[in-house]
Amino acid sequence: LYLFGQKMAGTGRDFTTLPHGNITQPGETPRWRGKVMNRATAKSVVVIAVAAVVLSTQGCGKKWVQSDNESVSGSTSSKKLPDISSGSSSGDLSGFSRNPAEERLGQERYSTALNPSGTTSRQRAELTKEEKAAVEAGLQDVFFGFDQWTLSDEGMEALNHDAAHLKNHSGAVLKIEGHCDERGTSDYNMVLGDKRAKAARNYLTAAGVSPKQITIVSYGKERPFCFDQDESCYQQNRRAHMLLSTR
């Protein structure tokens, strides 16, 4: 070994001793370097694959729920309003994300005796002229169960009473406001309020009232009649509110 080292030194050339006893000259690519590079490349592939899995799972985190159809991905900015001209018989809304407070609690029915025409507990200074006219005519509001727009027996009875007045006063114009309680998003409740107003309008026209005598508007949860956060108050806010004017 000593003689071999002396011989190498005597050449005046620069040799490099590498792992496994390999000797290379300057400018040569060692054979072991390919193995090391293969290991580095393999590790890089593993890291990239793990990152791709993490990103793909994050992209599936949010869904818009459609009650009667499949779920579709979306965001608030790309959300489209559903067709509010029709709905299922169960009263499900489609096209909006839901939180637990918006889940269905079952069919609930409330009598119009709770607060006819909003004359007792609506917390505002005074009634509008249209509201006063509705009160004087004896028109009755229609109340709805939580997250529902289907009419109860009491609701249909109230609408029969309202229809009789409108048919006897052809110059009267009824404005139906759709209202909701405060639970749920503003967009969701705006559509739900519209559904409630349309349910009342459709019943009245089927009862023989001229469509020209009825207009509708939805305020969702933006104009509550009662401001307490309890079920008794929520019941009063879930309504189709009647206002009356003349042509």
FIKOLZA-1660 file (N, C-alpha, C; in steps of 0.1 Angstrom, whole numbers, plus 5000, padded with zeros to 4 digits):
% residues 247
   i   px   py   pz ch aa at
   1 5008 4988 5000  A  L  N
   1 5000 5000 5000  A  L CA
   1 5009 5013 5000  A  L  C
   2 5020 5012 5008  A  Y  N
   2 5028 5024 5008  A  Y CA
   2 5034 5026 4994  A  Y  C
   3 5039 5016 4987  A  L  N
   3 5045 5017 4974  A  L CA
   3 5034 5022 4964  A  L  C
   4 5022 5017 4966  A  F  N
   4 5011 5021 4957  A  F CA
   4 5009 5036 4959  A  F  C
   5 5009 5041 4971  A  G  N
   5 5007 5055 4974  A  G CA
   5 5018 5063 4968  A  G  C
   6 5030 5059 4970  A  Q  N
   6 5041 5066 4964  A  Q CA
   6 5040 5067 4949  A  Q  C
   7 5036 5056 4943  A  K  N
   7 5035 5056 4928  A  K CA
   7 5024 5066 4924  A  K  C
   8 5014 5067 4931  A  M  N
   8 5003 5076 4927  A  M CA
   8 5008 5090 4929  A  M  C
   9 5015 5093 4940  A  A  N
   9 5020 5106 4943  A  A CA
   9 5030 5111 4932  A  A  C
  10 5037 5101 4927  A  G  N
  10 5048 5104 4918  A  G CA
  10 5042 5108 4904  A  G  C
  11 5030 5105 4902  A  T  N
  11 5025 5109 4889  A  T CA
  11 5022 5124 4888  A  T  C
  12 5020 5130 4900  A  G  N
  12 5016 5144 4900  A  G CA
  12 5002 5147 4896  A  G  C
  13 4994 5136 4896  A  R  N
  13 4980 5138 4892  A  R CA
  13 4971 5138 4905  A  R  C
  14 4959 5144 4904  A  D  N
  14 4950 5145 4915  A  D CA
  14 4940 5134 4914  A  D  C
  15 4941 5124 4923  A  F  N
  15 4931 5114 4924  A  F CA
  15 4923 5115 4936  A  F  C
  16 4911 5111 4936  A  T  N
  16 4901 5112 4947  A  T CA
  16 4897 5098 4951  A  T  C
  17 4898 5095 4963  A  T  N
  17 4893 5082 4968  A  T CA
  17 4879 5084 4973  A  T  C
  18 4870 5076 4968  A  L  N
  18 4856 5077 4971  A  L CA
  18 4851 5065 4978  A  L  C
  19 4838 5065 4983  A  P  N
  19 4833 5053 4990  A  P CA
  19 4834 5040 4981  A  P  C
  20 4835 5029 4988  A  H  N
  20 4836 5016 4981  A  H CA
  20 4849 5014 4974  A  H  C
  21 4859 5023 4977  A  G  N
  21 4872 5021 4970  A  G CA
  21 4873 5026 4956  A  G  C
  22 4863 5033 4951  A  N  N
  22 4863 5038 4938  A  N CA
  22 4873 5050 4937  A  N  C
  23 4880 5051 4926  A  I  N
  23 4890 5062 4923  A  I CA
  23 4886 5068 4910  A  I  C
  24 4884 5081 4911  A  T  N
  24 4881 5089 4899  A  T CA
  24 4891 5100 4896  A  T  C
  25 4892 5103 4884  A  Q  N
  25 4901 5114 4880  A  Q CA
  25 4892 5127 4878  A  Q  C
  26 4898 5139 4879  A  P  N
  26 4890 5151 4877  A  P CA
  26 4882 5151 4864  A  P  C
  27 4870 5155 4865  A  G  N
  27 4861 5156 4853  A  G CA
  27 4853 5143 4850  A  G  C
  28 4857 5132 4858  A  E  N
  28 4849 5120 4856  A  E CA
  28 4838 5119 4866  A  E  C
  29 4827 5113 4862  A  T  N
  29 4815 5112 4870  A  T CA
  29 4816 5099 4878  A  T  C
  30 4816 5099 4891  A  P  N
  30 4817 5086 4898  A  P CA
  30 4805 5078 4896  A  P  C
  31 4807 5065 4897  A  R  N
  31 4795 5056 4895  A  R CA
  31 4785 5056 4907  A  R  C
  32 4790 5059 4919  A  W  N
  32 4781 5060 4930  A  W CA
  32 4772 5072 4930  A  W  C
  33 4776 5082 4922  A  R  N
  33 4768 5094 4922  A  R CA
  33 4754 5092 4916  A  R  C
  34 4753 5083 4906  A  G  N
  34 4740 5080 4901  A  G CA
  34 4730 5074 4911  A  G  C
  35 4736 5065 4920  A  K  N
  35 4728 5059 4930  A  K CA
  35 4723 5069 4940  A  K  C
  36 4731 5079 4944  A  V  N
  36 4727 5089 4953  A  V CA
  36 4716 5098 4947  A  V  C
  37 4718 5101 4934  A  M  N
  37 4708 5110 4927  A  M CA
  37 4695 5102 4926  A  M  C
  38 4695 5089 4924  A  N  N
  38 4683 5082 4923  A  N CA
  38 4675 5082 4936  A  N  C
  39 4683 5081 4947  A  R  N
  39 4677 5081 4960  A  R CA
  39 4670 5095 4963  A  R  C
  40 4677 5106 4959  A  A  N
  40 4672 5120 4961  A  A CA
  40 4659 5122 4952  A  A  C
  41 4660 5117 4940  A  T  N
  41 4648 5118 4931  A  T CA
  41 4636 5111 4937  A  T  C
  42 4638 5099 4942  A  A  N
  42 4627 5091 4948  A  A CA
  42 4621 5099 4960  A  A  C
  43 4630 5105 4969  A  K  N
  43 4625 5112 4980  A  K CA
  43 4616 5124 4975  A  K  C
  44 4621 5131 4965  A  S  N
  44 4614 5142 4959  A  S CA
  44 4600 5138 4954  A  S  C
  45 4599 5127 4948  A  V  N
  45 4586 5122 4943  A  V CA
  45 4577 5119 4954  A  V  C
  46 4582 5113 4965  A  V  N
  46 4573 5111 4977  A  V CA
  46 4568 5123 4983  A  V  C
  47 4577 5134 4984  A  V  N
  47 4572 5146 4990  A  V CA
  47 4562 5153 4981  A  V  C
  48 4564 5153 4968  A  I  N
  48 4554 5159 4959  A  I CA
  48 4540 5152 4960  A  I  C
  49 4541 5139 4961  A  A  N
  49 4528 5131 4961  A  A CA
  49 4521 5134 4974  A  A  C
  50 4528 5135 4985  A  V  N
  50 4521 5138 4998  A  V CA
  50 4515 5152 4997  A  V  C
  51 4522 5162 4992  A  A  N
  51 4516 5175 4991  A  A CA
  51 4504 5175 4982  A  A  C
  52 4504 5168 4971  A  A  N
  52 4492 5167 4962  A  A CA
  52 4480 5161 4970  A  A  C
  53 4482 5151 4978  A  V  N
  53 4471 5145 4986  A  V CA
  53 4465 5155 4995  A  V  C
  54 4474 5163 5002  A  V  N
  54 4469 5173 5012  A  V CA
  54 4461 5183 5005  A  V  C
  55 4466 5189 4994  A  L  N
  55 4458 5199 4987  A  L CA
  55 4445 5194 4982  A  L  C
  56 4444 5182 4977  A  S  N
  56 4432 5177 4972  A  S CA
  56 4421 5175 4982  A  S  C
  57 4426 5171 4995  A  T  N
  57 4416 5169 5006  A  T CA
  57 4411 5182 5010  A  T  C
  58 4419 5193 5010  A  Q  N
  58 4414 5206 5014  A  Q CA
  58 4404 5211 5004  A  Q  C
  59 4405 5208 4992  A  G  N
  59 4396 5213 4982  A  G CA
  59 4382 5207 4983  A  G  C
  60 4380 5197 4991  A  C  N
  60 4367 5190 4992  A  C CA
  60 4360 5193 5005  A  C  C
  61 4364 5204 5011  A  G  N
  61 4359 5207 5025  A  G CA
  61 4346 5213 5025  A  G  C
  62 4340 5219 5015  A  K  N
  62 4328 5227 5016  A  K CA
  62 4318 5223 5004  A  K  C
  63 4306 5220 5008  A  K  N
  63 4296 5216 4998  A  K CA
  63 4284 5225 5000  A  K  C
  64 4277 5228 4989  A  W  N
  64 4264 5234 4990  A  W CA
  64 4254 5223 4990  A  W  C
  65 4245 5224 4999  A  V  N
  65 4235 5213 5001  A  V CA
  65 4223 5216 4993  A  V  C
  66 4219 5206 4985  A  Q  N
  66 4206 5207 4978  A  Q CA
  66 4197 5195 4983  A  Q  C
  67 4186 5199 4988  A  S  N
  67 4177 5189 4995  A  S CA
  67 4173 5178 4986  A  S  C
  68 4169 5181 4974  A  D  N
  68 4163 5170 4965  A  D CA
  68 4173 5166 4954  A  D  C
  69 4185 5172 4954  A  N  N
  69 4194 5168 4943  A  N CA
  69 4207 5166 4949  A  N  C
  70 4217 5163 4940  A  E  N
  70 4231 5160 4945  A  E CA
  70 4237 5173 4950  A  E  C
  71 4248 5171 4958  A  S  N
  71 4255 5182 4963  A  S CA
  71 4265 5187 4953  A  S  C
  72 4267 5200 4952  A  V  N
  72 4277 5205 4942  A  V CA
  72 4286 5215 4949  A  V  C
  73 4299 5215 4945  A  S  N
  73 4308 5224 4952  A  S CA
  73 4305 5238 4948  A  S  C
  74 4309 5247 4957  A  G  N
  74 4306 5261 4954  A  G CA
  74 4312 5270 4965  A  G  C
  75 4311 5283 4963  A  S  N
  75 4315 5293 4973  A  S CA
  75 4304 5304 4973  A  S  C
  76 4305 5313 4983  A  T  N
  76 4295 5323 4984  A  T CA
  76 4295 5332 4972  A  T  C
  77 4306 5335 4966  A  S  N
  77 4307 5344 4955  A  S CA
  77 4300 5337 4942  A  S  C
  78 4301 5324 4941  A  S  N
  78 4296 5317 4929  A  S CA
  78 4282 5311 4931  A  S  C
  79 4276 5313 4943  A  K  N
  79 4264 5307 4946  A  K CA
  79 4252 5313 4937  A  K  C
  80 4244 5304 4932  A  K  N
  80 4233 5309 4924  A  K CA
  80 4220 5307 4932  A  K  C
  81 4210 5316 4930  A  L  N
  81 4197 5315 4937  A  L CA
  81 4190 5304 4930  A  L  C
  82 4182 5296 4938  A  P  N
  82 4174 5285 4932  A  P CA
  82 4162 5291 4926  A  P  C
  83 4155 5282 4918  A  D  N
  83 4142 5286 4912  A  D CA
  83 4132 5286 4923  A  D  C
  84 4127 5298 4926  A  I  N
  84 4117 5299 4937  A  I CA
  84 4103 5299 4932  A  I  C
  85 4101 5295 4920  A  S  N
  85 4087 5295 4915  A  S CA
  85 4081 5281 4918  A  S  C
  86 4088 5272 4923  A  S  N
  86 4083 5259 4926  A  S CA
  86 4091 5252 4937  A  S  C
  87 4085 5242 4943  A  G  N
  87 4093 5235 4953  A  G CA
  87 4086 5221 4955  A  G  C
  88 4093 5213 4964  A  S  N
  88 4088 5200 4966  A  S CA
  88 4076 5201 4976  A  S  C
  89 4069 5190 4977  A  S  N
  89 4057 5190 4986  A  S CA
  89 4061 5191 5000  A  S  C
  90 4073 5187 5004  A  S  N
  90 4078 5187 5018  A  S CA
  90 4082 5201 5022  A  S  C
  91 4084 5210 5012  A  G  N
  91 4088 5224 5016  A  G CA
  91 4103 5225 5018  A  G  C
  92 4111 5217 5011  A  D  N
  92 4126 5219 5012  A  D CA
  92 4131 5229 5002  A  D  C
  93 4140 5237 5007  A  L  N
  93 4147 5247 4998  A  L CA
  93 4159 5241 4992  A  L  C
  94 4163 5245 4980  A  S  N
  94 4175 5240 4973  A  S CA
  94 4184 5251 4970  A  S  C
  95 4197 5249 4970  A  G  N
  95 4207 5259 4965  A  G CA
  95 4214 5267 4975  A  G  C
  96 4212 5264 4988  A  F  N
  96 4219 5272 4998  A  F CA
  96 4226 5263 5008  A  F  C
  97 4237 5268 5014  A  S  N
  97 4243 5260 5024  A  S CA
  97 4235 5262 5037  A  S  C
  98 4235 5251 5045  A  R  N
  98 4227 5252 5058  A  R CA
  98 4237 5250 5070  A  R  C
  99 4233 5256 5081  A  N  N
  99 4239 5254 5093  A  N CA
  99 4230 5246 5102  A  N  C
 100 4234 5240 5113  A  P  N
 100 4225 5232 5122  A  P CA
 100 4212 5239 5125  A  P  C
 101 4212 5252 5127  A  A  N
 101 4200 5259 5131  A  A CA
 101 4190 5259 5120  A  A  C
 102 4193 5256 5108  A  E  N
 102 4184 5256 5097  A  E CA
 102 4178 5242 5095  A  E  C
 103 4183 5232 5102  A  E  N
 103 4178 5219 5099  A  E CA
 103 4163 5217 5104  A  E  C
 104 4156 5208 5097  A  R  N
 104 4142 5207 5099  A  R CA
 104 4139 5201 5113  A  R  C
 105 4129 5207 5120  A  L  N
 105 4125 5202 5133  A  L CA
 105 4112 5195 5132  A  L  C
 106 4106 5194 5120  A  G  N
 106 4093 5187 5118  A  G CA
 106 4082 5197 5115  A  G  C
 107 4071 5192 5112  A  Q  N
 107 4059 5200 5109  A  Q CA
 107 4054 5207 5121  A  Q  C
 108 4052 5220 5121  A  E  N
 108 4047 5227 5132  A  E CA
 108 4035 5236 5127  A  E  C
 109 4024 5237 5134  A  R  N
 109 4013 5245 5130  A  R CA
 109 4009 5254 5141  A  R  C
 110 4006 5267 5137  A  Y  N
 110 4003 5277 5147  A  Y CA
 110 3990 5284 5142  A  Y  C
 111 3982 5288 5152  A  S  N
 111 3969 5294 5149  A  S CA
 111 3972 5309 5145  A  S  C
 112 3963 5314 5137  A  T  N
 112 3964 5328 5134  A  T CA
 112 3960 5337 5146  A  T  C
 113 3954 5330 5156  A  A  N
 113 3951 5338 5168  A  A CA
 113 3963 5343 5176  A  A  C
 114 3975 5338 5172  A  L  N
 114 3987 5342 5178  A  L CA
 114 3989 5357 5178  A  L  C
 115 3986 5363 5166  A  N  N
 115 3988 5377 5164  A  N CA
 115 3982 5381 5151  A  N  C
 116 3969 5381 5149  A  P  N
 116 3963 5385 5136  A  P CA
 116 3967 5399 5131  A  P  C
 117 3972 5399 5119  A  S  N
 117 3976 5411 5112  A  S CA
 117 3987 5419 5120  A  S  C
 118 3993 5413 5129  A  G  N
 118 4004 5420 5136  A  G CA
 118 4000 5432 5144  A  G  C
 119 3989 5432 5151  A  T  N
 119 3984 5444 5157  A  T CA
 119 3988 5446 5172  A  T  C
 120 3993 5435 5178  A  T  N
 120 3995 5436 5192  A  T CA
 120 4010 5436 5196  A  T  C
 121 4019 5428 5190  A  S  N
 121 4032 5427 5195  A  S CA
 121 4043 5432 5186  A  S  C
 122 4039 5437 5174  A  R  N
 122 4049 5442 5165  A  R CA
 122 4055 5455 5172  A  R  C
 123 4068 5454 5173  A  Q  N
 123 4075 5465 5181  A  Q CA
 123 4079 5476 5172  A  Q  C
 124 4069 5485 5169  A  R  N
 124 4072 5497 5161  A  R CA
 124 4062 5508 5166  A  R  C
 125 4065 5520 5163  A  A  N
 125 4058 5531 5168  A  A CA
 125 4043 5531 5164  A  A  C
 126 4041 5529 5151  A  E  N
 126 4027 5529 5146  A  E CA
 126 4026 5521 5134  A  E  C
 127 4014 5517 5131  A  L  N
 127 4011 5509 5119  A  L CA
 127 4011 5518 5107  A  L  C
 128 4014 5513 5096  A  T  N
 128 4013 5520 5083  A  T CA
 128 3999 5521 5079  A  T  C
 129 3996 5530 5069  A  K  N
 129 3983 5531 5064  A  K CA
 129 3977 5518 5059  A  K  C
 130 3986 5511 5052  A  E  N
 130 3981 5498 5046  A  E CA
 130 3978 5488 5057  A  E  C
 131 3986 5488 5068  A  E  N
 131 3984 5479 5079  A  E CA
 131 3971 5482 5086  A  E  C
 132 3968 5495 5088  A  K  N
 132 3956 5499 5094  A  K CA
 132 3944 5495 5086  A  K  C
 133 3945 5496 5073  A  A  N
 133 3934 5492 5064  A  A CA
 133 3931 5477 5065  A  A  C
 134 3942 5469 5066  A  A  N
 134 3941 5455 5067  A  A CA
 134 3934 5451 5080  A  A  C
 135 3938 5458 5091  A  V  N
 135 3932 5455 5104  A  V CA
 135 3917 5459 5104  A  V  C
 136 3914 5470 5098  A  E  N
 136 3900 5474 5098  A  E CA
 136 3891 5465 5089  A  E  C
 137 3897 5459 5079  A  A  N
 137 3890 5449 5071  A  A CA
 137 3889 5436 5077  A  A  C
 138 3897 5434 5088  A  G  N
 138 3897 5421 5095  A  G CA
 138 3905 5410 5088  A  G  C
 139 3915 5414 5080  A  L  N
 139 3923 5404 5073  A  L CA
 139 3932 5398 5083  A  L  C
 140 3936 5385 5080  A  Q  N
 140 3944 5377 5090  A  Q CA
 140 3957 5373 5083  A  Q  C
 141 3967 5373 5091  A  D  N
 141 3980 5368 5087  A  D CA
 141 3980 5353 5087  A  D  C
 142 3990 5347 5080  A  V  N
 142 3992 5333 5079  A  V CA
 142 4005 5329 5086  A  V  C
 143 4005 5320 5095  A  F  N
 143 4017 5316 5102  A  F CA
 143 4022 5302 5097  A  F  C
 144 4035 5300 5098  A  F  N
 144 4042 5288 5093  A  F CA
 144 4050 5281 5103  A  F  C
 145 4052 5268 5101  A  G  N
 145 4061 5261 5109  A  G CA
 145 4076 5264 5106  A  G  C
 146 4085 5260 5115  A  F  N
 146 4099 5263 5113  A  F CA
 146 4104 5257 5100  A  F  C
 147 4110 5266 5091  A  D  N
 147 4116 5261 5079  A  D CA
 147 4106 5256 5069  A  D  C
 148 4094 5260 5070  A  Q  N
 148 4083 5255 5062  A  Q CA
 148 4076 5267 5054  A  Q  C
 149 4070 5264 5043  A  W  N
 149 4062 5273 5036  A  W CA
 149 4048 5267 5032  A  W  C
 150 4046 5254 5036  A  T  N
 150 4033 5248 5033  A  T CA
 150 4023 5253 5043  A  T  C
 151 4011 5254 5038  A  L  N
 151 4000 5260 5046  A  L CA
 151 3994 5250 5055  A  L  C
 152 3991 5254 5067  A  S  N
 152 3984 5246 5077  A  S CA
 152 3969 5248 5075  A  S  C
 153 3961 5240 5082  A  D  N
 153 3947 5241 5082  A  D CA
 153 3942 5255 5087  A  D  C
 154 3949 5260 5097  A  E  N
 154 3946 5273 5103  A  E CA
 154 3949 5284 5092  A  E  C
 155 3960 5282 5085  A  G  N
 155 3964 5291 5075  A  G CA
 155 3955 5292 5064  A  G  C
 156 3950 5281 5059  A  M  N
 156 3940 5280 5048  A  M CA
 156 3927 5287 5053  A  M  C
 157 3923 5284 5065  A  E  N
 157 3911 5291 5071  A  E CA
 157 3912 5306 5071  A  E  C
 158 3924 5311 5075  A  A  N
 158 3926 5325 5074  A  A CA
 158 3925 5331 5060  A  A  C
 159 3931 5324 5051  A  L  N
 159 3931 5328 5037  A  L CA
 159 3917 5328 5031  A  L  C
 160 3909 5318 5035  A  N  N
 160 3895 5318 5030  A  N CA
 160 3888 5331 5035  A  N  C
 161 3890 5335 5047  A  H  N
 161 3885 5347 5052  A  H CA
 161 3889 5359 5044  A  H  C
 162 3902 5360 5041  A  D  N
 162 3908 5371 5034  A  D CA
 162 3903 5371 5019  A  D  C
 163 3901 5359 5013  A  A  N
 163 3896 5358 5000  A  A CA
 163 3882 5363 4999  A  A  C
 164 3874 5361 5009  A  A  N
 164 3860 5366 5008  A  A CA
 164 3859 5381 5008  A  A  C
 165 3868 5387 5016  A  H  N
 165 3868 5402 5016  A  H CA
 165 3873 5407 5002  A  H  C
 166 3883 5401 4997  A  L  N
 166 3889 5406 4984  A  L CA
 166 3879 5405 4973  A  L  C
 167 3871 5394 4973  A  K  N
 167 3862 5391 4962  A  K CA
 167 3850 5401 4963  A  K  C
 168 3847 5405 4975  A  N  N
 168 3836 5415 4978  A  N CA
 168 3840 5429 4976  A  N  C
 169 3853 5432 4974  A  H  N
 169 3859 5445 4972  A  H CA
 169 3869 5445 4961  A  H  C
 170 3864 5445 4949  A  S  N
 170 3872 5444 4937  A  S CA
 170 3882 5455 4935  A  S  C
 171 3880 5466 4942  A  G  N
 171 3890 5477 4941  A  G CA
 171 3901 5476 4951  A  G  C
 172 3900 5466 4960  A  A  N
 172 3911 5464 4970  A  A CA
 172 3923 5457 4965  A  A  C
 173 3935 5461 4969  A  V  N
 173 3947 5454 4965  A  V CA
 173 3954 5449 4978  A  V  C
 174 3957 5436 4978  A  L  N
 174 3964 5430 4989  A  L CA
 174 3979 5429 4986  A  L  C
 175 3987 5433 4996  A  K  N
 175 4001 5431 4995  A  K CA
 175 4005 5421 5006  A  K  C
 176 4011 5410 5001  A  I  N
 176 4015 5399 5010  A  I CA
 176 4030 5400 5013  A  I  C
 177 4034 5401 5025  A  E  N
 177 4048 5402 5029  A  E CA
 177 4052 5388 5034  A  E  C
 178 4063 5382 5029  A  G  N
 178 4068 5370 5035  A  G CA
 178 4079 5373 5045  A  G  C
 179 4078 5367 5057  A  H  N
 179 4087 5369 5068  A  H CA
 179 4092 5356 5074  A  H  C
 180 4104 5357 5080  A  C  N
 180 4110 5345 5087  A  C CA
 180 4115 5349 5100  A  C  C
 181 4119 5339 5108  A  D  N
 181 4126 5342 5121  A  D CA
 181 4140 5344 5118  A  D  C
 182 4148 5347 5128  A  E  N
 182 4162 5351 5126  A  E CA
 182 4172 5340 5123  A  E  C
 183 4168 5328 5125  A  R  N
 183 4177 5317 5123  A  R CA
 183 4180 5314 5108  A  R  C
 184 4192 5311 5105  A  G  N
 184 4196 5309 5091  A  G CA
 184 4202 5321 5085  A  G  C
 185 4207 5319 5073  A  T  N
 185 4213 5330 5065  A  T CA
 185 4203 5340 5059  A  T  C
 186 4207 5352 5056  A  S  N
 186 4198 5362 5050  A  S CA
 186 4193 5357 5037  A  S  C
 187 4202 5352 5028  A  D  N
 187 4198 5347 5015  A  D CA
 187 4188 5336 5016  A  D  C
 188 4191 5326 5025  A  Y  N
 188 4182 5315 5027  A  Y CA
 188 4168 5320 5031  A  Y  C
 189 4167 5329 5041  A  N  N
 189 4154 5333 5046  A  N CA
 189 4147 5342 5036  A  N  C
 190 4155 5349 5027  A  M  N
 190 4148 5358 5017  A  M CA
 190 4140 5349 5007  A  M  C
 191 4146 5338 5003  A  V  N
 191 4139 5328 4994  A  V CA
 191 4128 5322 5002  A  V  C
 192 4130 5318 5014  A  L  N
 192 4119 5312 5022  A  L CA
 192 4107 5321 5024  A  L  C
 193 4110 5334 5026  A  G  N
 193 4099 5344 5028  A  G CA
 193 4092 5345 5015  A  G  C
 194 4099 5345 5003  A  D  N
 194 4092 5345 4990  A  D CA
 194 4083 5333 4988  A  D  C
 195 4088 5322 4992  A  K  N
 195 4080 5309 4991  A  K CA
 195 4067 5311 4999  A  K  C
 196 4068 5316 5011  A  R  N
 196 4056 5318 5020  A  R CA
 196 4046 5327 5014  A  R  C
 197 4051 5339 5009  A  A  N
 197 4042 5348 5002  A  A CA
 197 4035 5342 4990  A  A  C
 198 4043 5335 4982  A  K  N
 198 4037 5329 4970  A  K CA
 198 4027 5318 4974  A  K  C
 199 4029 5310 4985  A  A  N
 199 4020 5300 4989  A  A CA
 199 4006 5307 4992  A  A  C
 200 4007 5318 4999  A  A  N
 200 3994 5325 5003  A  A CA
 200 3988 5331 4990  A  A  C
 201 3995 5336 4981  A  R  N
 201 3990 5342 4969  A  R CA
 201 3983 5331 4960  A  R  C
 202 3990 5320 4959  A  N  N
 202 3985 5309 4950  A  N CA
 202 3972 5304 4956  A  N  C
 203 3971 5303 4969  A  Y  N
 203 3958 5298 4975  A  Y CA
 203 3947 5308 4973  A  Y  C
 204 3950 5321 4974  A  L  N
 204 3939 5331 4972  A  L CA
 204 3934 5331 4957  A  L  C
 205 3944 5330 4948  A  T  N
 205 3939 5330 4934  A  T CA
 205 3931 5317 4931  A  T  C
 206 3935 5306 4937  A  A  N
 206 3928 5294 4935  A  A CA
 206 3914 5295 4941  A  A  C
 207 3913 5303 4951  A  A  N
 207 3900 5305 4958  A  A CA
 207 3891 5316 4950  A  A  C
 208 3896 5321 4939  A  G  N
 208 3888 5330 4931  A  G CA
 208 3891 5344 4931  A  G  C
 209 3902 5348 4939  A  V  N
 209 3906 5362 4939  A  V CA
 209 3914 5365 4926  A  V  C
 210 3912 5377 4921  A  S  N
 210 3919 5381 4909  A  S CA
 210 3934 5383 4911  A  S  C
 211 3942 5378 4903  A  P  N
 211 3957 5380 4905  A  P CA
 211 3961 5394 4905  A  P  C
 212 3953 5403 4898  A  K  N
 212 3956 5417 4898  A  K CA
 212 3954 5424 4911  A  K  C
 213 3947 5417 4920  A  Q  N
 213 3945 5422 4934  A  Q CA
 213 3956 5419 4944  A  Q  C
 214 3966 5412 4939  A  I  N
 214 3976 5406 4949  A  I CA
 214 3990 5410 4944  A  I  C
 215 3998 5415 4953  A  T  N
 215 4012 5417 4951  A  T CA
 215 4020 5410 4962  A  T  C
 216 4032 5406 4960  A  I  N
 216 4040 5399 4970  A  I CA
 216 4054 5405 4971  A  I  C
 217 4060 5404 4983  A  V  N
 217 4073 5408 4986  A  V CA
 217 4079 5400 4997  A  V  C
 218 4092 5397 4997  A  S  N
 218 4098 5390 5008  A  S CA
 218 4108 5399 5015  A  S  C
 219 4107 5398 5028  A  Y  N
 219 4117 5405 5036  A  Y CA
 219 4126 5396 5044  A  Y  C
 220 4124 5383 5042  A  G  N
 220 4132 5373 5049  A  G CA
 220 4132 5375 5064  A  G  C
 221 4144 5377 5070  A  K  N
 221 4144 5379 5085  A  K CA
 221 4148 5394 5088  A  K  C
 222 4147 5402 5078  A  E  N
 222 4151 5416 5080  A  E CA
 222 4141 5425 5087  A  E  C
 223 4128 5421 5087  A  R  N
 223 4118 5430 5094  A  R CA
 223 4110 5422 5104  A  R  C
 224 4116 5418 5115  A  P  N
 224 4109 5410 5125  A  P CA
 224 4098 5417 5132  A  P  C
 225 4088 5410 5136  A  F  N
 225 4077 5416 5143  A  F CA
 225 4080 5416 5158  A  F  C
 226 4088 5406 5162  A  C  N
 226 4091 5404 5176  A  C CA
 226 4106 5402 5177  A  C  C
 227 4113 5408 5187  A  F  N
 227 4127 5408 5188  A  F CA
 227 4133 5399 5199  A  F  C
 228 4125 5392 5207  A  D  N
 228 4130 5383 5217  A  D CA
 228 4135 5370 5210  A  D  C
 229 4145 5365 5216  A  Q  N
 229 4151 5352 5211  A  Q CA
 229 4146 5340 5218  A  Q  C
 230 4133 5337 5216  A  D  N
 230 4127 5325 5221  A  D CA
 230 4116 5320 5211  A  D  C
 231 4112 5308 5213  A  E  N
 231 4103 5302 5203  A  E CA
 231 4090 5309 5202  A  E  C
 232 4085 5315 5213  A  S  N
 232 4072 5322 5212  A  S CA
 232 4073 5334 5202  A  S  C
 233 4085 5341 5203  A  C  N
 233 4087 5352 5194  A  C CA
 233 4090 5347 5180  A  C  C
 234 4097 5336 5178  A  Y  N
 234 4100 5331 5165  A  Y CA
 234 4087 5328 5157  A  Y  C
 235 4077 5322 5165  A  Q  N
 235 4065 5318 5158  A  Q CA
 235 4058 5330 5152  A  Q  C
 236 4059 5342 5158  A  Q  N
 236 4052 5354 5153  A  Q CA
 236 4059 5359 5141  A  Q  C
 237 4072 5356 5139  A  N  N
 237 4080 5362 5128  A  N CA
 237 4078 5353 5116  A  N  C
 238 4074 5341 5117  A  R  N
 238 4073 5332 5105  A  R CA
 238 4059 5333 5100  A  R  C
 239 4057 5343 5091  A  R  N
 239 4043 5346 5086  A  R CA
 239 4043 5352 5072  A  R  C
 240 4031 5351 5067  A  A  N
 240 4027 5359 5055  A  A CA
 240 4019 5371 5060  A  A  C
 241 4024 5383 5060  A  H  N
 241 4017 5395 5066  A  H CA
 241 4009 5402 5055  A  H  C
 242 3997 5405 5059  A  M  N
 242 3987 5412 5050  A  M CA
 242 3986 5427 5051  A  M  C
 243 3987 5434 5040  A  L  N
 243 3985 5448 5040  A  L CA
 243 3975 5451 5029  A  L  C
 244 3967 5462 5031  A  L  N
 244 3956 5464 5022  A  L CA
 244 3956 5479 5017  A  L  C
 245 3954 5480 5004  A  S  N
 245 3952 5494 4998  A  S CA
 245 3941 5493 4987  A  S  C
 246 3939 5505 4982  A  T  N
 246 3928 5505 4971  A  T CA
 246 3934 5511 4958  A  T  C
 247 3928 5507 4947  A  R  N
 247 3933 5511 4934  A  R CA
 247 3926 5525 4931  A  R  C
% end
